Every structure is written in structure tokens, then in C-alpha cells.
């Protein structure tokens, strides 16, 4: 009984650690200019390290790590879309700068936008418009999130996907933690 209690406590701690890291990643990835690669790499590393102390092999560790990355990505998308749906303000953006970006052998246009109110919108836009062109955007008045066009719909699929991945991750972590060691 004491062994089962210890394993349940370990499962709870492992799951809480993953949830805290995923929430931190979602918070850091708000808006289009978040540091995607280092944050998702850190989530992957923590997700792979969480089963430490169990007899989890490569496949189980990778499954937990990839699920954690999926939760961070889908959660970030759902958060941005939810914020824009609830409190987003529709504005007109003006193309402030147009540059050509080289990607190997091809070049593509990249735009920097600013609203008519003077706020610079983070992140380049991969469209081909002239400087001074106007387009409709929805911006979060209190944060970095913005989207092209009108207010987005509620992020039901993204939220459902995040919830499903959370349930899957919790089940896998509990299963890994409660499995008896091979002798």
C-alpha cells in the first residue's frame, strides 16, 4: 500500500510539473512573435525527462514529450483566438514597410503593419501588398495577439484538442508512474 501511495504521489508531481511547464510555454508563446523554437524545445526536454525514475523506455518518453509540445502549441493558439474573440477590437492596419525575404532560391514579400492608431503589430505578414495599403485586423487591446480580418469564432476545436491531449498526457503519465518495475 505504501508503494502505491508513493507512486500515486509521483504521478501527481510529474503531471503537475508538466502542466506548469506547458502553461508557462503557452504564456510565453502569445502573439505571432513568440520564441517558438527554444520554448517548444524546452517543453520537449522537460516532457522527456518527467518519466525519470520510472522504467519508461524511449517510446513512452517521446510520447509524453510530443504530447506536451502539442498541448503548448494548441493551447497557445486557443488562448490567442479566445482572447481575440472575447475582447478583440477590429481596426484598420496600414502596411508600414515591405521587404523581400530570401528563402533559399526564392524570394517572398514580408510586411510590417501598424494600426491607424499608431500601434505596431508584431510579426511579419506573408502577403504581397504595397506600402500604404489598408487591411482589416482584430487586435487584443491588452496583449500582443492579433489576427487578420474580423473577430475570429470561438476556438472550440483548438480547446477540445488541447483538452483531449491533456487527458491523454495525464493517462500516460499515471500509467507510466504506476507500472511496476521490471526485475
Contact map, one row per residue, 1 for C-alpha under 8 A:
111110000000000000000000000000000000000000000000000000000000000000000000000000000000000000000000000000000000000000000000000000000000000000000000000000000000000000000000000000000000000
111111000000000000000000000000000000000000000000000000000000000000000000000000000000000000000000000000000000000000000000000000000000000000000000000000000000000000000000000000000000000
111111100000000000000000000000000000000000000000000000000000000000000000000000000000000000000000000000000000000000000000000000000000000000000000000000000000000000000000000000000000000
111111110000000000000000000000000000000000000000000000000000000000000000000000000000000000000000000000000000000000000000000000000000000000000000000000000000000000000000000000000100000
111111111000000000000000000000000000000000000000000000000000000000000000000000000000000000000000000000000000000000000000000000000000000000000000000000000000000000000000000000000000000
011111111100000000000000000000000000000000000000000000000000000000000000000000000000000000000000000000000000000000000000000000000000000000000000000000000000000000000000000000000000000
001111111110000000000000000000000000000000000000000000000000000000000000000000000000000000000000000000000000000000000000000000000000000000000000000000000000000000000000000000001100000
000111111111000000000000000000000000000000000000000000000000000000000000000000000000000000000000000000000000000000000000000000000000000000000000000000000000000000000000000001001100000
000011111111100000000000000000000000000000000000000000000000000000000000000000000000000000000000000000000000000000000000000000000000000000000000000000000000000000000000000000000000000
000001111111110000000000000000000000000000000000000000000000000000000000000000000000000000000000000000000000000000000000000000000000000000000000000000000000000000000000000000001000000
000000111111111000000000000000000000000000000000000000000000000000000000000000000000000000000000000000000000000000000000000000000000000000000000000000000000000000000000000011001100000
000000011111111100000000000000000000000000000000000000000000000000000000000000000000000000000000000000000000000000000000000000000000000000000000000000000000000000000000000001000000000
000000001111111110000000000000000000000000000000000000000000000000000000000000000000000000000000000000000000000000000000000000000000000000000000000000000000000000000000000000000000000
000000000111111111000000000000000000000000000000011000000000000000000000000000000000000000000000000000000000000000000000000000000000000000000000000000000000000000000000000010000000000
000000000011111111100000000000000000000000000000000000000000000000000000000000000000000000000000000000000000000000000000000000000000000000000000000000000000000000000000010010000000000
000000000001111111110000000000000000000000000000000000000000000000000000000000000000000000000000000000000000000000000000000000000000000000000000000000000000000000000000000000000000000
000000000000111111111000000000000000000000000000010000000000000000000000000000000000000000000000000000000000000000000000000000000000000000000000000000000000000000000000000000000000000
000000000000011111111100000000000000000000000110010000000000000000010000000000000000000000000000000000000000000000000000000000000000000000000000000000000000000000000000000000000000000
000000000000001111111110000000000000000000000000000000000000000000000000000000000000000000000000000000000000000000000000000000000000000000000000000000000000000000000000000000000000000
000000000000000111111111000000000000000000000000000000000000000000000000000000000000000000000000000000000000000000000000000000000000000000000000000000000000000000000000000000000000000
000000000000000011111111100000000000000000100100000000000000000000000000000000000000000000000000000000000000000000000000000000000000000000000000000000000000000000000000000000000000000
000000000000000001111111110000000000000000100000000000000000000000011011000000000000000000000000000000000000000000000000000000000000000000000000000000000000000000000000000000000000000
000000000000000000111111111000000000000000000000000000000000000000000001000000000000000000000000000000000000000000000000000000000000000000000000000000000000000000000000000000000000000
000000000000000000011111111100000000000000000000000000000000000000000000000000000000000000000000000000000000000000000000000000000000000000000000000000000000000000000000000000000000000
000000000000000000001111111110000000001100100000000000000000000000000001000000000000000000000000000000000000000000000000000000000000000000000000000000000000000000000000000000000000000
000000000000000000000111111111000000000000000000000000000000000000000001101100100000000000000000000000000000000000000000000000000000000000000000000000000000000000000000000000000000000
000000000000000000000011111111000000000000000000000000000000000000000000000100000000000000000000000000000000000000000000000000000000000000000000000000000000000000000000000000000000000
000000000000000000000001111111000110001000000000000000000000000000000000000000000000000000000000000000000000000000000000000000000000000000000000000000000000000000000000000000000000000
000000000000000000000000111111111111001000000000000000000000000000000000000100000000000000000000000000000000000000000000000000000000000000000000000000000000000000000000000000000000000
000000000000000000000000011111111100000000000000000000000000000000000000000100110000000000000000000000000000000000000000000000000000000000000001100000000000000000000000000000000000000
000000000000000000000000000011111100000000000000000000000000000000000000000000010000000000000000000000000000000000000000010000000000000000000011110000000000000000000000000000000000000
000000000000000000000000000011111100000000000000000000000000000000000000000000000000000000000000000000000000000000000000011000000000000000000001110000000000000000000000000000000000000
000000000000000000000000000011111110000000000000000000000000000000000000000000000000000000000000000000000000000000000000011000000000000000000000000000000000000000000000000000000000000
000000000000000000000000000111111111000000000000000000000000000000000000000000000000000000000000000000000000000000000000000000000000000000000000000000000000000000000000000000000000000
000000000000000000000000000110001111111000000000000000000000000000000000000000000000000000000000000000000000000000000000000000000000000000000000000000000000000000000000000000000000000
000000000000000000000000000010000111111100000000000000000000000000000000000000000000000000000000000000000000000000000000000000000000000000000000000000000000000000000000000000000000000
000000000000000000000000000000000011111110000000000000000000000000000000000000000000000000000000000000000000000000000000000000000000000000000000000000000000000000000000000000000000000
000000000000000000000000000000000011111111000000000000000000000000000000000000000000000000000000000000000000000000000000000000000000000000000000000000000000000000000000000000000000000
000000000000000000000000100110000011111111100000000000000000000000000000000000000000000000000000000000000000000000000000000000000000000000000000000000000000000000000000000000000000000
000000000000000000000000100000000001111111110000000000000000000000001001000000000000000000000000000000000000000000000000000000000000000000000000000000000000000000000000000000000000000
000000000000000000000000000000000000111111111000000000000000000000000000000000000000000000000000000000000000000000000000000000000000000000000000000000000000000000000000000000000000000
000000000000000000000000000000000000011111111100000000000000000000000000000000000000000000000000000000000000000000000000000000000000000000000000000000000000000000000000000000000000000
000000000000000000001100100000000000001111111110000000000000000010011001000000000000000000000000000000000000000000000000000000000000000000000000000000000000000000000000000000000000000
000000000000000000000000000000000000000111111111000000000000000011011000000000000000000000000000000000000000000000000000000000000000000000000000000000000000000000000000000000000000000
000000000000000000000000000000000000000011111111100000000000000010000000000000000000000000000000000000000000000000000000000000000000000000000000000000000000000000000000000000000000000
000000000000000001001000000000000000000001111111110000000000000010000000000000000000000000000000000000000000000000000000000000000000000000000000000000000000000000000000000000000000000
000000000000000001000000000000000000000000111111111000000000110111010000000000000000000000000000000000000000000000000000000000000000000000000000000000000000000000000000000000000000000
000000000000000000000000000000000000000000011111111000000000110110000000000000000000000000000000000000000000000000000000000000000000000000000000000000000000000000000000000000000000000
000000000000000000000000000000000000000000001111111100000000100000000000000000000000000000000000000000000000000000000000000000000000000000000000000000000000000000000000000000000000000
000000000000010011000000000000000000000000000111111100000000100000000000000000000000000000000000000000000000000000000000000000000000000000000000000000000000000000000000000000000000000
000000000000010000000000000000000000000000000011111111110000100000000000000000000000000000000000000000000000000000000000000000000000000000000000000000000000000000000000000010011000000
000000000000000000000000000000000000000000000000111111110000000000000000000000000000000000000000000000000000000000000000000000000000000000000000000000000000000000000000000000000000000
000000000000000000000000000000000000000000000000001111100000000000000000000000000000000000000000000000000000000000000000000000000000000000000000000000000000000000000000000000000000000
000000000000000000000000000000000000000000000000001111110000000000000000000000000000000000000000000000000000000000000000000000000000000000000000000000000000000000000000000000011000100
000000000000000000000000000000000000000000000000001111111000000000000000000000000000000000000000000000000000000000000000000000000000000000000000000000000000000000000000000000010000110
000000000000000000000000000000000000000000000000001101111111100000000000000000000000000000000000000000000000000000000000000000000000000000000000000000000000000000000000000000010000000
000000000000000000000000000000000000000000000000000000111111100000000000000000000000000000000000000000000000000000000000000000000000000000000000000000000000000000000000000000000000000
000000000000000000000000000000000000000000000000000000011111110000000000000000000000000000000000000000000000000000000000000000000000000000000000000000000000000000000000000000000000000
000000000000000000000000000000000000000000000000000000011111111000000000000000000000000000000000000000000000000000000000000000000000000000000000000000000000000000000000000000000000000
000000000000000000000000000000000000000000000000000000011111111100000000000000000000000000000000000000000000000000000000000000000000000000000000000000000000000000000000000000010000000
000000000000000000000000000000000000000000000011111000011111111110000000000000000000000000000000000000000000000000000000000000000000000000000000000000000000000000000000000000000000000
000000000000000000000000000000000000000000000011000000000111111111000000000000000000000000000000000000000000000000000000000000000000000000000000000000000000000000000000000000000000000
000000000000000000000000000000000000000000000000000000000011111111100000000000000000000000000000000000000000000000000000000000000000000000000000000000000000000000000000000000000000000
000000000000000000000000000000000000000000000011000000000001111111110000000000000000000000000000000000000000000000000000000000000000000000000000000000000000000000000000100110000000000
000000000000000000000000000000000000000000111111000000000000111111111000000000000000000000000000000000000000000000000000000000000000000000000000000000000000000000000000000000000000000
000000000000000000000000000000000000000000010010000000000000011111111100000000000000000000000000000000000000000000000000000000000000000000000000000000000000000000000000000000000000000
000000000000000000000000000000000000000000000000000000000000001111111110000000000000000000000000000000000000000000000000000000000000000000000000000000000000000000001101100000000000000
000000000000000001000100000000000000000000110010000000000000000111111111000000000000000000000000000000000000000000000000000000000000000000000000000000000000000000000000100000000000000
000000000000000000000100000000000000000100110000000000000000000011111111100000000000000000000000000000000000000000000000000000000000000000000000000000000000000000000000000000000000000
000000000000000000000000000000000000000000000000000000000000000001111111110000000000000000000000000000000000000000000000000000000000000000000000000000000000000001001000000000000000000
000000000000000000000100000000000000000000000000000000000000000000111111111000000000000000000000000000000000000000000000000000000000000000000000000000000000000001001100000000000000000
000000000000000000000110110000000000000100100000000000000000000000011111111100000000000000000000000000000000000000000000000000000000000000000000000000000000000000000000000000000000000
000000000000000000000000010000000000000000000000000000000000000000001111111110000000000000000000000000000000000000000000000000000000000000000000000000000000000000000000000000000000000
000000000000000000000000000000000000000000000000000000000000000000000111111111000000000000000000000000000000000000000000000000000000000000000000000000000000011011000000000000000000000
000000000000000000000000010000000000000000000000000000000000000000000011111111100000000000000000000000000000000000000000000000000000000000000000000000000000011001000000000000000000000
000000000000000000000000011011000000000000000000000000000000000000000001111111110000000000000000000000000000000000000000000000000000000000000000000000000000000000000000000000000000000
000000000000000000000000000000000000000000000000000000000000000000000000111111111000000000000000000000000000000000000000000000000000000000000000000000000000010000000000000000000000000
000000000000000000000000000000000000000000000000000000000000000000000000011111111100000000000000000000000000000000000000000000000000000000000000000000000010011000000000000000000000000
000000000000000000000000010001000000000000000000000000000000000000000000001111111110000000000000000000000000000000000000000000000000000000000000000000000000000000000000000000000000000
000000000000000000000000000001100000000000000000000000000000000000000000000111111111000000000000000000000000000000000000000000000000000000000000110000000000000000000000000000000000000
000000000000000000000000000000000000000000000000000000000000000000000000000011111111100000000000000000000000000000000000000000000000000000000000000000011110000000000000000000000000000
000000000000000000000000000000000000000000000000000000000000000000000000000001111111110000000000000000000000000000000000000000000000000000000000000000000110000000000000000000000000000
000000000000000000000000000000000000000000000000000000000000000000000000000000111111111100000000000000000000000000000000000000000000000000010000100000000000000000000000000000000000000
000000000000000000000000000000000000000000000000000000000000000000000000000000011111111110000000000000000000000000000000000000000000000001110000111000110000000000000000000000000000000
000000000000000000000000000000000000000000000000000000000000000000000000000000001111111100000000000000000000000000000000000000000000000000000000000000111100000000000000000000000000000
000000000000000000000000000000000000000000000000000000000000000000000000000000000111111100000000000000000000000000000000000000000000000000000000000000000000000000000000000000000000000
000000000000000000000000000000000000000000000000000000000000000000000000000000000011111110000000000000000000000000000000000000000000000000011000000000000000000000000000000000000000000
000000000000000000000000000000000000000000000000000000000000000000000000000000000011111111000000000000000000000000000000000000000000000001111000010000100000000000000000000000000000000
000000000000000000000000000000000000000000000000000000000000000000000000000000000001001111100000000000000000000000000000000000000000000001111000000000100000000000000000000000000000000
000000000000000000000000000000000000000000000000000000000000000000000000000000000000000111110000000000000000000000000000000000000000000111100000000001100000000000000000000000000000000
000000000000000000000000000000000000000000000000000000000000000000000000000000000000000011111000000000000000000000110000000000000000000111100000000000000000000000000000000000000000000
000000000000000000000000000000000000000000000000000000000000000000000000000000000000000001111100000000000000000000110000000000000000011110000000000000000000000000000000000000000000000
000000000000000000000000000000000000000000000000000000000000000000000000000000000000000000111110000000000000000011110000000000000000011110000000000000000000000000000000000000000000000
000000000000000000000000000000000000000000000000000000000000000000000000000000000000000000011111000000000000000011110000000000000011111000000000000000000000000000000000000000000000000
000000000000000000000000000000000000000000000000000000000000000000000000000000000000000000001111110000000000001111000000000000001111110000000000000000000000000000000000000000000000000
000000000000000000000000000000000000000000000000000000000000000000000000000000000000000000000111110000000000001111000000000000000011000000000000000000000000000000000000000000000000000
000000000000000000000000000000000000000000000000000000000000000000000000000000000000000000000011111000000000001110000000000000000010000000000000000000000000000000000000000000000000000
000000000000000000000000000000000000000000000000000000000000000000000000000000000000000000000011111100000000111100000000000000001110000000000000000000000000000000000000000000000000000
000000000000000000000000000000000000000000000000000000000000000000000000000000000000000000000000111110000000111000000000000000000000000000000000000000000000000000000000000000000000000
000000000000000000000000000000000000000000000000000000000000000000000000000000000000000000000000011111000011110000000000000000000000000000000000000000000000000000000000000000000000000
000000000000000000000000000000000000000000000000000000000000000000000000000000000000000000000000001111100011110000000000000000000000000000000000000000000000000000000000000000000000000
000000000000000000000000000000000000000000000000000000000000000000000000000000000000000000000000000111111111000000000000000000000000000000000000000000000000000000000000000000000000000
000000000000000000000000000000000000000000000000000000000000000000000000000000000000000000000000000011111111000000000000000000000000000000000000000000000000000000000000000000000000000
000000000000000000000000000000000000000000000000000000000000000000000000000000000000000000000000000001111110000000000000000000000000000000000000000000000000000000000000000000000000000
000000000000000000000000000000000000000000000000000000000000000000000000000000000000000000000000000001111110000000000000000000000000000000000000000000000000000000000000000000000000000
000000000000000000000000000000000000000000000000000000000000000000000000000000000000000000000000000001111111000000000000000000000000000000000000000000000000000000000000000000000000000
000000000000000000000000000000000000000000000000000000000000000000000000000000000000000000000000000111111111100000000000000000000000000000000000000000000000000000000000000000000000000
000000000000000000000000000000000000000000000000000000000000000000000000000000000000000000000000000111100111110000000000000001000000000000000000000000000000000000000000000000000000000
000000000000000000000000000000000000000000000000000000000000000000000000000000000000000000000000011110000011111000000000000001110000000000000000000000000000000000000000000000000000000
000000000000000000000000000000000000000000000000000000000000000000000000000000000000000000000000011110000001111100000000000111110000000000000000000000000000000000000000000000000000000
000000000000000000000000000000000000000000000000000000000000000000000000000000000000000000000011111000000000111110000000000111111000000000000000000000000000000000000000000000000000000
000000000000000000000000000000000000000000000000000000000000000000000000000000000000000000000011110000000000011111000001111110000000000000000000000000000000000000000000000000000000000
000000000000000000000000000000000000000000000000000000000000000000000000000000000000000000001111100000000000001111100001110110000000000000000000000000000000000000000000000000000000000
000000000000000000000000000000000000000000000000000000000000000000000000000000000000000000001111000000000000000111111111100000000000000000000000000000000000000000000000000000000000000
000000000000000000000000000000000000000000000000000000000000000000000000000000000000000000111100000000000000000011111111100000000000000000000000000000000000000000000000000000000000000
000000000000000000000000000000000000000000000000000000000000000000000000000000000000000000111100000000000000000001111110000000000000000000000000000000000000000000000000000000000000000
000000000000000000000000000000000000000000000000000000000000000000000000000000000000000000000000000000000000000001111110000000000000000000000000000000000000000000000000000000000000000
000000000000000000000000000000000000000000000000000000000000000000000000000000000000000000000000000000000000000001111111000000000000000000000000000000000000000000000000000000000000000
000000000000000000000000000000000000000000000000000000000000000000000000000000000000000000000000000000000000000001111111100000000000000000000000000000000000000000000000000000000000000
000000000000000000000000000000000000000000000000000000000000000000000000000000000000000000000000000000000000000111100111110000000000000000000000000000000000000000000000000000000000000
000000000000000000000000000000000000000000000000000000000000000000000000000000000000000000000000000000000000000111100011111000000000000000000001010000000000000000000000000000000000000
000000000000000000000000000000111000000000000000000000000000000000000000000000000000000000000000000000000000000110000001111100000000000000000001000000000000000000000000000000000000000
000000000000000000000000000000011000000000000000000000000000000000000000000000000000000000000000000000000000000100000000111110000000000000000000000000000000000000000000000000000000000
000000000000000000000000000000000000000000000000000000000000000000000000000000000000000000000000000000000000011110000000011111000000000000000000000000000000000000000000000000000000000
000000000000000000000000000000000000000000000000000000000000000000000000000000000000000000000000000000000000011110000000001111100000000000000000000000000000000000000000000000000000000
000000000000000000000000000000000000000000000000000000000000000000000000000000000000000000000000000000000001111000000000000111110000000000000000000000000000000000000000000000000000000
000000000000000000000000000000000000000000000000000000000000000000000000000000000000000000000000000000000000111000000000000011111000000000000000000000000000000000000000000000000000000
000000000000000000000000000000000000000000000000000000000000000000000000000000000000000000000000000000000000111000000000000001111100000000000000000000000000000000000000000000000000000
000000000000000000000000000000000000000000000000000000000000000000000000000000000000000000000010010000000000001000000000000000111110100000000000000000000000000000000000000000000000000
000000000000000000000000000000000000000000000000000000000000000000000000000000000000000000000010010000000000000000000000000000011111100000000000000000000000000000000000000000000000000
000000000000000000000000000000000000000000000000000000000000000000000000000000000000000000000111110000000000000000000000000000001111100000000000000000000000000000000000000000000000000
000000000000000000000000000000000000000000000000000000000000000000000000000000000000000000000111000000000000000000000000000000000111110000000000000000000000000000000000000000000000000
000000000000000000000000000000000000000000000000000000000000000000000000000000000000000000000110000000000000000000000000000000001111111000000000000000000000000000000000000000000000000
000000000000000000000000000000000000000000000000000000000000000000000000000000000000000000011110000000000000000000000000000000000001111100000000000000000000000000000000000000000000000
000000000000000000000000000000000000000000000000000000000000000000000000000000000000000000011100000000000000000000000000000000000000111110000000000110000000000000000000000000000000000
000000000000000000000000000000000000000000000000000000000000000000000000000000000000000001111000000000000000000000000000000000000000011111000000000111000000000000000000000000000000000
000000000000000000000000000000000000000000000000000000000000000000000000000000000000000001111000000000000000000000000000000000000000001111100000011111000000000000000000000000000000000
000000000000000000000000000000000000000000000000000000000000000000000000000000000001000111100000000000000000000000000000000000000000000111110000011111100000000000000000000000000000000
000000000000000000000000000000000000000000000000000000000000000000000000000000000001000111100000000000000000000000000000000000000000000011111001111000000000000000000000000000000000000
000000000000000000000000000000000000000000000000000000000000000000000000000000000011001110000000000000000000000000000000000000000000000001111111110000000000000000000000000000000000000
000000000000000000000000000000000000000000000000000000000000000000000000000000000000001110000000000000000000000000000000000000000000000000111110000000000000000000000000000000000000000
000000000000000000000000000000000000000000000000000000000000000000000000000000000000000000000000000000000000000000000000000000000000000000011111000000000000000000000000000000000000000
000000000000000000000000000000100000000000000000000000000000000000000000000000000000000000000000000000000000000000000000000000000000000000011111100000000000000000000000000000000000000
000000000000000000000000000001110000000000000000000000000000000000000000000000000000000000000000000000000000000000000000110000000000000000110111110000000000000000000000000000000000000
000000000000000000000000000001110000000000000000000000000000000000000000000000010011000000000000000000000000000000000000000000000000000000110011111000000000000000000000000000000000000
000000000000000000000000000000110000000000000000000000000000000000000000000000010001000100000000000000000000000000000000100000000000000011110001111100000000000000000000000000000000000
000000000000000000000000000000000000000000000000000000000000000000000000000000000001000000000000000000000000000000000000000000000000000011100000111111110000000000000000000000000000000
000000000000000000000000000000000000000000000000000000000000000000000000000000000000000000000000000000000000000000000000000000000000001111000000011111000000000000000000000000000000000
000000000000000000000000000000000000000000000000000000000000000000000000000000000000000000000000000000000000000000000000000000000000001111000000001111100000000000000000000000000000000
000000000000000000000000000000000000000000000000000000000000000000000000000000000000000001000000000000000000000000000000000000000000000111000000001111110000000000000000000000000000000
000000000000000000000000000000000000000000000000000000000000000000000000000000000001100111000000000000000000000000000000000000000000000001000000001011111000000000000000000000000000000
000000000000000000000000000000000000000000000000000000000000000000000000000000001001100000000000000000000000000000000000000000000000000000000000001001111100000000000000000000000000000
000000000000000000000000000000000000000000000000000000000000000000000000000000001000100000000000000000000000000000000000000000000000000000000000000000111110000000000000000000000000000
000000000000000000000000000000000000000000000000000000000000000000000000000000001100100000000000000000000000000000000000000000000000000000000000000000011111000000000000000000000000000
000000000000000000000000000000000000000000000000000000000000000000000000000001001100000000000000000000000000000000000000000000000000000000000000000000001111111000000000000000000000000
000000000000000000000000000000000000000000000000000000000000000000000000000000000000000000000000000000000000000000000000000000000000000000000000000000000111111100000000000000000000000
000000000000000000000000000000000000000000000000000000000000000000000000000000000000000000000000000000000000000000000000000000000000000000000000000000000011111110000000000000000000000
000000000000000000000000000000000000000000000000000000000000000000000000011011000000000000000000000000000000000000000000000000000000000000000000000000000011111111000000000000000000000
000000000000000000000000000000000000000000000000000000000000000000000000011001000000000000000000000000000000000000000000000000000000000000000000000000000011111111100000000000000000000
000000000000000000000000000000000000000000000000000000000000000000000000000000000000000000000000000000000000000000000000000000000000000000000000000000000001111111110000000000000000000
000000000000000000000000000000000000000000000000000000000000000000000000010000000000000000000000000000000000000000000000000000000000000000000000000000000000111111111000000000000000000
000000000000000000000000000000000000000000000000000000000000000000000110011000000000000000000000000000000000000000000000000000000000000000000000000000000000011111111100000000000000000
000000000000000000000000000000000000000000000000000000000000000000000000000000000000000000000000000000000000000000000000000000000000000000000000000000000000001111111110000000000000000
000000000000000000000000000000000000000000000000000000000000000000000000000000000000000000000000000000000000000000000000000000000000000000000000000000000000000111111111000000000000000
000000000000000000000000000000000000000000000000000000000000000000100110000000000000000000000000000000000000000000000000000000000000000000000000000000000000000011111111100000000000000
000000000000000000000000000000000000000000000000000000000000000000100010000000000000000000000000000000000000000000000000000000000000000000000000000000000000000001111111110000000000000
000000000000000000000000000000000000000000000000000000000000000000000000000000000000000000000000000000000000000000000000000000000000000000000000000000000000000000111111111000000000000
000000000000000000000000000000000000000000000000000000000000000000100000000000000000000000000000000000000000000000000000000000000000000000000000000000000000000000011111111100000000000
000000000000000000000000000000000000000000000000000000000000000100110000000000000000000000000000000000000000000000000000000000000000000000000000000000000000000000001111111110000000000
000000000000001000000000000000000000000000000000000000000000000000000000000000000000000000000000000000000000000000000000000000000000000000000000000000000000000000000111111111000000000
000000000000000000000000000000000000000000000000000000000000000000000000000000000000000000000000000000000000000000000000000000000000000000000000000000000000000000000011111111100000000
000000000000000000000000000000000000000000000000000000000000000100000000000000000000000000000000000000000000000000000000000000000000000000000000000000000000000000000001111111110000000
000000000010011000000000000000000000000000000000001000000000000100000000000000000000000000000000000000000000000000000000000000000000000000000000000000000000000000000000111111111000000
000000010011000000000000000000000000000000000000000000000000000000000000000000000000000000000000000000000000000000000000000000000000000000000000000000000000000000000000011111111100000
000000000000000000000000000000000000000000000000000000000000000000000000000000000000000000000000000000000000000000000000000000000000000000000000000000000000000000000000001111111110000
000000000000000000000000000000000000000000000000001001110001000000000000000000000000000000000000000000000000000000000000000000000000000000000000000000000000000000000000000111111110000
000000110110000000000000000000000000000000000000001001000000000000000000000000000000000000000000000000000000000000000000000000000000000000000000000000000000000000000000000011111110000
000100110010000000000000000000000000000000000000000000000000000000000000000000000000000000000000000000000000000000000000000000000000000000000000000000000000000000000000000001111111000
000000000000000000000000000000000000000000000000000000000000000000000000000000000000000000000000000000000000000000000000000000000000000000000000000000000000000000000000000000111111100
000000000000000000000000000000000000000000000000000000000000000000000000000000000000000000000000000000000000000000000000000000000000000000000000000000000000000000000000000000000111110
000000000000000000000000000000000000000000000000000001100000000000000000000000000000000000000000000000000000000000000000000000000000000000000000000000000000000000000000000000000011111
000000000000000000000000000000000000000000000000000000100000000000000000000000000000000000000000000000000000000000000000000000000000000000000000000000000000000000000000000000000001111
000000000000000000000000000000000000000000000000000000000000000000000000000000000000000000000000000000000000000000000000000000000000000000000000000000000000000000000000000000000000111
